[in-house]
Amino acid sequence: MILISSDRIIGLQGGAGTGTTRTLATLKHAVKHCGKEIAGYEFEDFAPTTRAAALLAESGIKTQTSQRFLRSSR
C-alpha cells in the first residue's frame, strides 16, 4: 500500500521491536531500485526520543525527533 499510494505523507507506526525500522529500510531500497525516477520522494523519519532517532538513522533514513521537527522553522 505504501509503495502505490498517491499520498504525499504516509505514517507508519509500530512499537519497539515490531519491524518498523526494517520496513522503512526495505521501502527506501524498493523506491531507490524500482527502475523508475521518482521525483520528490524523500524518506524522513520521526522518533519520539533521541535514542530511537539514532537507531532509526542506522537504517540510512534521515531521522530526527518529533520535538525537533515541530520546533524547526521549516
PyMOL Python script that loads the backbone (N, CA, C, O; Angstrom):
from pymol import cmd

cmd.read_pdbstr("""\
ATOM      1  N   MET A   1       0.820  -1.187   0.000  1.00  0.00           N
ATOM      2  CA  MET A   1       0.000   0.000   0.000  1.00  0.00           C
ATOM      3  C   MET A   1       0.870   1.258   0.000  1.00  0.00           C
ATOM      4  O   MET A   1       0.566   2.228  -0.695  1.00  0.00           O
ATOM      5  N   ILE A   2       1.938   1.240   0.771  1.00  0.00           N
ATOM      6  CA  ILE A   2       2.791   2.426   0.857  1.00  0.00           C
ATOM      7  C   ILE A   2       3.430   2.734  -0.495  1.00  0.00           C
ATOM      8  O   ILE A   2       3.517   3.901  -0.879  1.00  0.00           O
ATOM      9  N   LEU A   3       3.872   1.727  -1.213  1.00  0.00           N
ATOM     10  CA  LEU A   3       4.556   1.954  -2.485  1.00  0.00           C
ATOM     11  C   LEU A   3       3.632   2.425  -3.609  1.00  0.00           C
ATOM     12  O   LEU A   3       4.091   3.066  -4.554  1.00  0.00           O
ATOM     13  N   ILE A   4       2.358   2.121  -3.520  1.00  0.00           N
ATOM     14  CA  ILE A   4       1.450   2.521  -4.596  1.00  0.00           C
ATOM     15  C   ILE A   4       0.561   3.711  -4.235  1.00  0.00           C
ATOM     16  O   ILE A   4      -0.230   4.169  -5.059  1.00  0.00           O
ATOM     17  N   SER A   5       0.688   4.202  -3.026  1.00  0.00           N
ATOM     18  CA  SER A   5      -0.132   5.320  -2.582  1.00  0.00           C
ATOM     19  C   SER A   5       0.234   6.604  -3.326  1.00  0.00           C
ATOM     20  O   SER A   5       1.396   6.825  -3.665  1.00  0.00           O
ATOM     21  N   SER A   6      -0.761   7.437  -3.574  1.00  0.00           N
ATOM     22  CA  SER A   6      -0.514   8.738  -4.177  1.00  0.00           C
ATOM     23  C   SER A   6      -0.423   9.839  -3.115  1.00  0.00           C
ATOM     24  O   SER A   6      -0.247  11.012  -3.446  1.00  0.00           O
ATOM     25  N   ASP A   7      -0.543   9.458  -1.844  1.00  0.00           N
ATOM     26  CA  ASP A   7      -0.440  10.424  -0.753  1.00  0.00           C
ATOM     27  C   ASP A   7       0.984  10.955  -0.641  1.00  0.00           C
ATOM     28  O   ASP A   7       1.942  10.221  -0.883  1.00  0.00           O
ATOM     29  N   ARG A   8       1.125  12.218  -0.278  1.00  0.00           N
ATOM     30  CA  ARG A   8       2.444  12.828  -0.119  1.00  0.00           C
ATOM     31  C   ARG A   8       3.074  12.478   1.219  1.00  0.00           C
ATOM     32  O   ARG A   8       4.299  12.435   1.333  1.00  0.00           O
ATOM     33  N   ILE A   9       2.256  12.228   2.228  1.00  0.00           N
ATOM     34  CA  ILE A   9       2.752  11.866   3.544  1.00  0.00           C
ATOM     35  C   ILE A   9       2.053  10.587   3.980  1.00  0.00           C
ATOM     36  O   ILE A   9       0.829  10.469   3.908  1.00  0.00           O
ATOM     37  N   ILE A  10       2.855   9.636   4.432  1.00  0.00           N
ATOM     38  CA  ILE A  10       2.312   8.363   4.885  1.00  0.00           C
ATOM     39  C   ILE A  10       2.930   8.057   6.243  1.00  0.00           C
ATOM     40  O   ILE A  10       4.144   8.162   6.419  1.00  0.00           O
ATOM     41  N   GLY A  11       2.108   7.687   7.181  1.00  0.00           N
ATOM     42  CA  GLY A  11       2.598   7.349   8.517  1.00  0.00           C
ATOM     43  C   GLY A  11       2.704   5.845   8.687  1.00  0.00           C
ATOM     44  O   GLY A  11       1.833   5.090   8.253  1.00  0.00           O
ATOM     45  N   LEU A  12       3.773   5.430   9.318  1.00  0.00           N
ATOM     46  CA  LEU A  12       3.970   4.026   9.677  1.00  0.00           C
ATOM     47  C   LEU A  12       4.286   4.017  11.165  1.00  0.00           C
ATOM     48  O   LEU A  12       5.272   4.611  11.602  1.00  0.00           O
ATOM     49  N   GLN A  13       3.470   3.358  11.920  1.00  0.00           N
ATOM     50  CA  GLN A  13       3.624   3.375  13.371  1.00  0.00           C
ATOM     51  C   GLN A  13       3.737   1.957  13.875  1.00  0.00           C
ATOM     52  O   GLN A  13       3.039   1.056  13.409  1.00  0.00           O
ATOM     53  N   GLY A  14       4.636   1.766  14.842  1.00  0.00           N
ATOM     54  CA  GLY A  14       4.774   0.456  15.457  1.00  0.00           C
ATOM     55  C   GLY A  14       5.643   0.555  16.689  1.00  0.00           C
ATOM     56  O   GLY A  14       6.490   1.442  16.796  1.00  0.00           O
ATOM     57  N   GLY A  15       5.437  -0.328  17.586  1.00  0.00           N
ATOM     58  CA  GLY A  15       6.209  -0.344  18.818  1.00  0.00           C
ATOM     59  C   GLY A  15       7.627  -0.858  18.587  1.00  0.00           C
ATOM     60  O   GLY A  15       7.962  -1.350  17.510  1.00  0.00           O
ATOM     61  N   ALA A  16       8.442  -0.732  19.619  1.00  0.00           N
ATOM     62  CA  ALA A  16       9.825  -1.201  19.545  1.00  0.00           C
ATOM     63  C   ALA A  16       9.853  -2.701  19.266  1.00  0.00           C
ATOM     64  O   ALA A  16       9.124  -3.482  19.877  1.00  0.00           O
ATOM     65  N   GLY A  17      10.712  -3.075  18.329  1.00  0.00           N
ATOM     66  CA  GLY A  17      10.885  -4.491  18.020  1.00  0.00           C
ATOM     67  C   GLY A  17       9.844  -5.092  17.111  1.00  0.00           C
ATOM     68  O   GLY A  17       9.797  -6.312  16.958  1.00  0.00           O
ATOM     69  N   THR A  18       8.994  -4.265  16.495  1.00  0.00           N
ATOM     70  CA  THR A  18       7.941  -4.798  15.632  1.00  0.00           C
ATOM     71  C   THR A  18       8.307  -4.792  14.154  1.00  0.00           C
ATOM     72  O   THR A  18       7.521  -5.238  13.317  1.00  0.00           O
ATOM     73  N   GLY A  19       9.507  -4.287  13.824  1.00  0.00           N
ATOM     74  CA  GLY A  19       9.964  -4.324  12.439  1.00  0.00           C
ATOM     75  C   GLY A  19       9.786  -3.043  11.656  1.00  0.00           C
ATOM     76  O   GLY A  19       9.929  -3.051  10.434  1.00  0.00           O
ATOM     77  N   THR A  20       9.476  -1.933  12.326  1.00  0.00           N
ATOM     78  CA  THR A  20       9.254  -0.686  11.586  1.00  0.00           C
ATOM     79  C   THR A  20      10.538  -0.178  10.924  1.00  0.00           C
ATOM     80  O   THR A  20      10.493   0.294   9.788  1.00  0.00           O
ATOM     81  N   THR A  21      11.669  -0.266  11.605  1.00  0.00           N
ATOM     82  CA  THR A  21      12.923   0.193  11.005  1.00  0.00           C
ATOM     83  C   THR A  21      13.277  -0.645   9.789  1.00  0.00           C
ATOM     84  O   THR A  21      13.668  -0.101   8.756  1.00  0.00           O
ATOM     85  N   ARG A  22      13.146  -1.946   9.895  1.00  0.00           N
ATOM     86  CA  ARG A  22      13.429  -2.835   8.755  1.00  0.00           C
ATOM     87  C   ARG A  22      12.459  -2.554   7.601  1.00  0.00           C
ATOM     88  O   ARG A  22      12.850  -2.577   6.434  1.00  0.00           O
ATOM     89  N   THR A  23      11.208  -2.290   7.933  1.00  0.00           N
ATOM     90  CA  THR A  23      10.222  -1.980   6.901  1.00  0.00           C
ATOM     91  C   THR A  23      10.591  -0.690   6.181  1.00  0.00           C
ATOM     92  O   THR A  23      10.527  -0.632   4.953  1.00  0.00           O
ATOM     93  N   LEU A  24      10.975   0.345   6.922  1.00  0.00           N
ATOM     94  CA  LEU A  24      11.372   1.612   6.299  1.00  0.00           C
ATOM     95  C   LEU A  24      12.607   1.444   5.422  1.00  0.00           C
ATOM     96  O   LEU A  24      12.665   2.000   4.325  1.00  0.00           O
ATOM     97  N   ALA A  25      13.586   0.690   5.888  1.00  0.00           N
ATOM     98  CA  ALA A  25      14.792   0.456   5.092  1.00  0.00           C
ATOM     99  C   ALA A  25      14.459  -0.299   3.811  1.00  0.00           C
ATOM    100  O   ALA A  25      15.013  -0.001   2.752  1.00  0.00           O
ATOM    101  N   THR A  26      13.561  -1.271   3.900  1.00  0.00           N
ATOM    102  CA  THR A  26      13.139  -2.035   2.727  1.00  0.00           C
ATOM    103  C   THR A  26      12.382  -1.149   1.746  1.00  0.00           C
ATOM    104  O   THR A  26      12.586  -1.249   0.536  1.00  0.00           O
ATOM    105  N   LEU A  27      11.512  -0.286   2.256  1.00  0.00           N
ATOM    106  CA  LEU A  27      10.772   0.645   1.398  1.00  0.00           C
ATOM    107  C   LEU A  27      11.717   1.602   0.680  1.00  0.00           C
ATOM    108  O   LEU A  27      11.566   1.849  -0.516  1.00  0.00           O
ATOM    109  N   LYS A  28      12.687   2.136   1.408  1.00  0.00           N
ATOM    110  CA  LYS A  28      13.656   3.043   0.794  1.00  0.00           C
ATOM    111  C   LYS A  28      14.412   2.332  -0.314  1.00  0.00           C
ATOM    112  O   LYS A  28      14.614   2.898  -1.389  1.00  0.00           O
ATOM    113  N   HIS A  29      14.830   1.106  -0.067  1.00  0.00           N
ATOM    114  CA  HIS A  29      15.540   0.322  -1.069  1.00  0.00           C
ATOM    115  C   HIS A  29      14.655   0.061  -2.291  1.00  0.00           C
ATOM    116  O   HIS A  29      15.112   0.178  -3.428  1.00  0.00           O
ATOM    117  N   ALA A  30      13.397  -0.290  -2.054  1.00  0.00           N
ATOM    118  CA  ALA A  30      12.467  -0.585  -3.147  1.00  0.00           C
ATOM    119  C   ALA A  30      12.243   0.636  -4.033  1.00  0.00           C
ATOM    120  O   ALA A  30      12.237   0.523  -5.259  1.00  0.00           O
ATOM    121  N   VAL A  31      12.058   1.802  -3.416  1.00  0.00           N
ATOM    122  CA  VAL A  31      11.843   3.028  -4.193  1.00  0.00           C
ATOM    123  C   VAL A  31      13.098   3.378  -4.985  1.00  0.00           C
ATOM    124  O   VAL A  31      13.021   3.761  -6.152  1.00  0.00           O
ATOM    125  N   LYS A  32      14.248   3.242  -4.341  1.00  0.00           N
ATOM    126  CA  LYS A  32      15.507   3.591  -4.991  1.00  0.00           C
ATOM    127  C   LYS A  32      15.819   2.671  -6.173  1.00  0.00           C
ATOM    128  O   LYS A  32      16.400   3.110  -7.165  1.00  0.00           O
ATOM    129  N   HIS A  33      15.438   1.410  -6.070  1.00  0.00           N
ATOM    130  CA  HIS A  33      15.806   0.426  -7.087  1.00  0.00           C
ATOM    131  C   HIS A  33      14.621  -0.079  -7.912  1.00  0.00           C
ATOM    132  O   HIS A  33      14.684  -1.176  -8.469  1.00  0.00           O
ATOM    133  N   CYS A  34      13.560   0.690  -7.998  1.00  0.00           N
ATOM    134  CA  CYS A  34      12.375   0.228  -8.727  1.00  0.00           C
ATOM    135  C   CYS A  34      12.496   0.416 -10.229  1.00  0.00           C
ATOM    136  O   CYS A  34      11.616  -0.004 -10.981  1.00  0.00           O
ATOM    137  N   GLY A  35      13.577   1.044 -10.672  1.00  0.00           N
ATOM    138  CA  GLY A  35      13.763   1.220 -12.105  1.00  0.00           C
ATOM    139  C   GLY A  35      13.094   2.464 -12.643  1.00  0.00           C
ATOM    140  O   GLY A  35      13.098   2.694 -13.852  1.00  0.00           O
ATOM    141  N   LYS A  36      12.529   3.257 -11.783  1.00  0.00           N
ATOM    142  CA  LYS A  36      11.877   4.494 -12.189  1.00  0.00           C
ATOM    143  C   LYS A  36      12.496   5.650 -11.436  1.00  0.00           C
ATOM    144  O   LYS A  36      12.970   5.488 -10.312  1.00  0.00           O
ATOM    145  N   GLU A  37      12.493   6.806 -12.049  1.00  0.00           N
ATOM    146  CA  GLU A  37      12.908   8.017 -11.336  1.00  0.00           C
ATOM    147  C   GLU A  37      11.672   8.560 -10.639  1.00  0.00           C
ATOM    148  O   GLU A  37      10.688   8.900 -11.295  1.00  0.00           O
ATOM    149  N   ILE A  38      11.714   8.642  -9.345  1.00  0.00           N
ATOM    150  CA  ILE A  38      10.565   9.130  -8.587  1.00  0.00           C
ATOM    151  C   ILE A  38      10.946  10.474  -7.999  1.00  0.00           C
ATOM    152  O   ILE A  38      11.564  10.554  -6.937  1.00  0.00           O
ATOM    153  N   ALA A  39      10.572  11.515  -8.697  1.00  0.00           N
ATOM    154  CA  ALA A  39      10.948  12.873  -8.281  1.00  0.00           C
ATOM    155  C   ALA A  39      10.209  13.267  -7.018  1.00  0.00           C
ATOM    156  O   ALA A  39       9.018  12.994  -6.872  1.00  0.00           O
ATOM    157  N   GLY A  40      10.910  13.901  -6.122  1.00  0.00           N
ATOM    158  CA  GLY A  40      10.275  14.444  -4.938  1.00  0.00           C
ATOM    159  C   GLY A  40      10.135  13.483  -3.778  1.00  0.00           C
ATOM    160  O   GLY A  40       9.670  13.883  -2.711  1.00  0.00           O
ATOM    161  N   TYR A  41      10.522  12.222  -3.950  1.00  0.00           N
ATOM    162  CA  TYR A  41      10.398  11.276  -2.853  1.00  0.00           C
ATOM    163  C   TYR A  41      11.585  11.427  -1.926  1.00  0.00           C
ATOM    164  O   TYR A  41      12.736  11.308  -2.345  1.00  0.00           O
ATOM    165  N   GLU A  42      11.301  11.686  -0.688  1.00  0.00           N
ATOM    166  CA  GLU A  42      12.340  11.749   0.322  1.00  0.00           C
ATOM    167  C   GLU A  42      11.813  11.065   1.565  1.00  0.00           C
ATOM    168  O   GLU A  42      10.756  11.415   2.090  1.00  0.00           O
ATOM    169  N   PHE A  43      12.553  10.104   2.015  1.00  0.00           N
ATOM    170  CA  PHE A  43      12.162   9.423   3.233  1.00  0.00           C
ATOM    171  C   PHE A  43      12.711  10.191   4.415  1.00  0.00           C
ATOM    172  O   PHE A  43      13.904  10.487   4.476  1.00  0.00           O
ATOM    173  N   GLU A  44      11.856  10.506   5.334  1.00  0.00           N
ATOM    174  CA  GLU A  44      12.276  11.162   6.558  1.00  0.00           C
ATOM    175  C   GLU A  44      11.476  10.540   7.686  1.00  0.00           C
ATOM    176  O   GLU A  44      10.259  10.383   7.589  1.00  0.00           O
ATOM    177  N   ASP A  45      12.156  10.196   8.731  1.00  0.00           N
ATOM    178  CA  ASP A  45      11.510   9.513   9.837  1.00  0.00           C
ATOM    179  C   ASP A  45      11.558  10.396  11.075  1.00  0.00           C
ATOM    180  O   ASP A  45      12.474  11.201  11.246  1.00  0.00           O
ATOM    181  N   PHE A  46      10.576  10.235  11.922  1.00  0.00           N
ATOM    182  CA  PHE A  46      10.498  10.975  13.174  1.00  0.00           C
ATOM    183  C   PHE A  46      10.346   9.970  14.306  1.00  0.00           C
ATOM    184  O   PHE A  46       9.594   9.002  14.194  1.00  0.00           O
ATOM    185  N   ALA A  47      11.051  10.204  15.373  1.00  0.00           N
ATOM    186  CA  ALA A  47      11.016   9.297  16.513  1.00  0.00           C
ATOM    187  C   ALA A  47      10.723  10.087  17.787  1.00  0.00           C
ATOM    188  O   ALA A  47      11.028  11.277  17.864  1.00  0.00           O
ATOM    189  N   PRO A  48      10.140   9.435  18.776  1.00  0.00           N
ATOM    190  CA  PRO A  48       9.773  10.153  19.994  1.00  0.00           C
ATOM    191  C   PRO A  48      10.959  10.499  20.895  1.00  0.00           C
ATOM    192  O   PRO A  48      10.871  11.430  21.696  1.00  0.00           O
ATOM    193  N   THR A  49      12.068   9.759  20.775  1.00  0.00           N
ATOM    194  CA  THR A  49      13.228  10.006  21.630  1.00  0.00           C
ATOM    195  C   THR A  49      14.503  10.093  20.801  1.00  0.00           C
ATOM    196  O   THR A  49      14.554   9.627  19.663  1.00  0.00           O
ATOM    197  N   THR A  50      15.526  10.697  21.389  1.00  0.00           N
ATOM    198  CA  THR A  50      16.823  10.805  20.713  1.00  0.00           C
ATOM    199  C   THR A  50      17.410   9.423  20.466  1.00  0.00           C
ATOM    200  O   THR A  50      17.981   9.167  19.406  1.00  0.00           O
ATOM    201  N   ARG A  51      17.271   8.542  21.433  1.00  0.00           N
ATOM    202  CA  ARG A  51      17.795   7.174  21.277  1.00  0.00           C
ATOM    203  C   ARG A  51      17.101   6.452  20.115  1.00  0.00           C
ATOM    204  O   ARG A  51      17.763   5.808  19.302  1.00  0.00           O
ATOM    205  N   ALA A  52      15.798   6.557  20.037  1.00  0.00           N
ATOM    206  CA  ALA A  52      15.057   5.924  18.949  1.00  0.00           C
ATOM    207  C   ALA A  52      15.451   6.528  17.603  1.00  0.00           C
ATOM    208  O   ALA A  52      15.564   5.809  16.610  1.00  0.00           O
ATOM    209  N   ALA A  53      15.660   7.840  17.565  1.00  0.00           N
ATOM    210  CA  ALA A  53      16.085   8.508  16.331  1.00  0.00           C
ATOM    211  C   ALA A  53      17.451   7.998  15.884  1.00  0.00           C
ATOM    212  O   ALA A  53      17.675   7.786  14.692  1.00  0.00           O
ATOM    213  N   ALA A  54      18.353   7.803  16.823  1.00  0.00           N
ATOM    214  CA  ALA A  54      19.686   7.299  16.489  1.00  0.00           C
ATOM    215  C   ALA A  54      19.610   5.888  15.922  1.00  0.00           C
ATOM    216  O   ALA A  54      20.318   5.565  14.968  1.00  0.00           O
ATOM    217  N   LEU A  55      18.769   5.054  16.493  1.00  0.00           N
ATOM    218  CA  LEU A  55      18.612   3.691  15.977  1.00  0.00           C
ATOM    219  C   LEU A  55      18.024   3.691  14.570  1.00  0.00           C
ATOM    220  O   LEU A  55      18.451   2.917  13.713  1.00  0.00           O
ATOM    221  N   LEU A  56      17.054   4.552  14.338  1.00  0.00           N
ATOM    222  CA  LEU A  56      16.445   4.627  13.015  1.00  0.00           C
ATOM    223  C   LEU A  56      17.414   5.172  11.981  1.00  0.00           C
ATOM    224  O   LEU A  56      17.396   4.749  10.826  1.00  0.00           O
ATOM    225  N   ALA A  57      18.254   6.104  12.388  1.00  0.00           N
ATOM    226  CA  ALA A  57      19.232   6.687  11.460  1.00  0.00           C
ATOM    227  C   ALA A  57      20.206   5.634  10.953  1.00  0.00           C
ATOM    228  O   ALA A  57      20.763   5.783   9.865  1.00  0.00           O
ATOM    229  N   GLU A  58      20.417   4.581  11.718  1.00  0.00           N
ATOM    230  CA  GLU A  58      21.294   3.497  11.286  1.00  0.00           C
ATOM    231  C   GLU A  58      20.775   2.793  10.040  1.00  0.00           C
ATOM    232  O   GLU A  58      21.546   2.144   9.334  1.00  0.00           O
ATOM    233  N   SER A  59      19.487   2.910   9.758  1.00  0.00           N
ATOM    234  CA  SER A  59      18.914   2.273   8.570  1.00  0.00           C
ATOM    235  C   SER A  59      19.143   3.112   7.320  1.00  0.00           C
ATOM    236  O   SER A  59      18.756   2.715   6.221  1.00  0.00           O
ATOM    237  N   GLY A  60      19.776   4.279   7.489  1.00  0.00           N
ATOM    238  CA  GLY A  60      20.079   5.128   6.338  1.00  0.00           C
ATOM    239  C   GLY A  60      18.987   6.117   5.988  1.00  0.00           C
ATOM    240  O   GLY A  60      19.034   6.740   4.928  1.00  0.00           O
ATOM    241  N   ILE A  61      18.026   6.267   6.845  1.00  0.00           N
ATOM    242  CA  ILE A  61      16.920   7.186   6.595  1.00  0.00           C
ATOM    243  C   ILE A  61      17.103   8.422   7.465  1.00  0.00           C
ATOM    244  O   ILE A  61      17.377   8.316   8.660  1.00  0.00           O
ATOM    245  N   LYS A  62      16.951   9.582   6.864  1.00  0.00           N
ATOM    246  CA  LYS A  62      17.060  10.845   7.604  1.00  0.00           C
ATOM    247  C   LYS A  62      16.068  10.814   8.767  1.00  0.00           C
ATOM    248  O   LYS A  62      14.870  10.619   8.564  1.00  0.00           O
ATOM    249  N   THR A  63      16.566  11.005   9.964  1.00  0.00           N
ATOM    250  CA  THR A  63      15.739  10.851  11.157  1.00  0.00           C
ATOM    251  C   THR A  63      15.989  11.984  12.138  1.00  0.00           C
ATOM    252  O   THR A  63      17.118  12.445  12.303  1.00  0.00           O
ATOM    253  N   GLN A  64      14.932  12.419  12.779  1.00  0.00           N
ATOM    254  CA  GLN A  64      15.044  13.383  13.866  1.00  0.00           C
ATOM    255  C   GLN A  64      13.913  13.130  14.846  1.00  0.00           C
ATOM    256  O   GLN A  64      12.963  12.406  14.549  1.00  0.00           O
ATOM    257  N   THR A  65      14.027  13.733  16.009  1.00  0.00           N
ATOM    258  CA  THR A  65      12.943  13.565  16.974  1.00  0.00           C
ATOM    259  C   THR A  65      11.734  14.378  16.529  1.00  0.00           C
ATOM    260  O   THR A  65      11.864  15.382  15.829  1.00  0.00           O
ATOM    261  N   SER A  66      10.584  13.934  16.939  1.00  0.00           N
ATOM    262  CA  SER A  66       9.350  14.656  16.607  1.00  0.00           C
ATOM    263  C   SER A  66       9.388  16.062  17.186  1.00  0.00           C
ATOM    264  O   SER A  66       8.945  17.015  16.546  1.00  0.00           O
ATOM    265  N   GLN A  67       9.916  16.188  18.394  1.00  0.00           N
ATOM    266  CA  GLN A  67      10.012  17.501  19.046  1.00  0.00           C
ATOM    267  C   GLN A  67      10.876  18.460  18.231  1.00  0.00           C
ATOM    268  O   GLN A  67      10.508  19.618  18.033  1.00  0.00           O
ATOM    269  N   ARG A  68      12.018  17.979  17.763  1.00  0.00           N
ATOM    270  CA  ARG A  68      12.909  18.849  16.968  1.00  0.00           C
ATOM    271  C   ARG A  68      12.226  19.278  15.673  1.00  0.00           C
ATOM    272  O   ARG A  68      12.344  20.430  15.255  1.00  0.00           O
ATOM    273  N   PHE A  69      11.515  18.351  15.044  1.00  0.00           N
ATOM    274  CA  PHE A  69      10.805  18.691  13.810  1.00  0.00           C
ATOM    275  C   PHE A  69       9.762  19.771  14.070  1.00  0.00           C
ATOM    276  O   PHE A  69       9.662  20.732  13.306  1.00  0.00           O
ATOM    277  N   LEU A  70       8.997  19.626  15.126  1.00  0.00           N
ATOM    278  CA  LEU A  70       7.938  20.590  15.433  1.00  0.00           C
ATOM    279  C   LEU A  70       8.500  21.966  15.784  1.00  0.00           C
ATOM    280  O   LEU A  70       7.843  22.978  15.541  1.00  0.00           O
ATOM    281  N   ARG A  71       9.692  22.016  16.345  1.00  0.00           N
ATOM    282  CA  ARG A  71      10.302  23.296  16.705  1.00  0.00           C
ATOM    283  C   ARG A  71      11.099  23.920  15.578  1.00  0.00           C
ATOM    284  O   ARG A  71      11.491  25.082  15.679  1.00  0.00           O
ATOM    285  N   SER A  72      11.350  23.183  14.509  1.00  0.00           N
ATOM    286  CA  SER A  72      12.157  23.707  13.413  1.00  0.00           C
ATOM    287  C   SER A  72      11.371  24.759  12.637  1.00  0.00           C
ATOM    288  O   SER A  72      10.147  24.845  12.738  1.00  0.00           O
ATOM    289  N   SER A  73      12.089  25.539  11.878  1.00  0.00           N
ATOM    290  CA  SER A  73      11.441  26.637  11.157  1.00  0.00           C
ATOM    291  C   SER A  73      10.851  26.210   9.809  1.00  0.00           C
ATOM    292  O   SER A  73      10.214  27.022   9.139  1.00  0.00           O
ATOM    293  N   ARG A  74      11.051  24.946   9.397  1.00  0.00           N
ATOM    294  CA  ARG A  74      10.504  24.517   8.110  1.00  0.00           C
ATOM    295  C   ARG A  74       9.033  24.324   8.158  1.00  0.00           C
ATOM    296  O   ARG A  74       8.425  23.962   7.151  1.00  0.00           O
TER     297      ARG A  74
END
""", "prot")
cmd.dss("prot")
cmd.show_as("cartoon", "prot")
cmd.util.cbc("prot")
cmd.orient("prot")
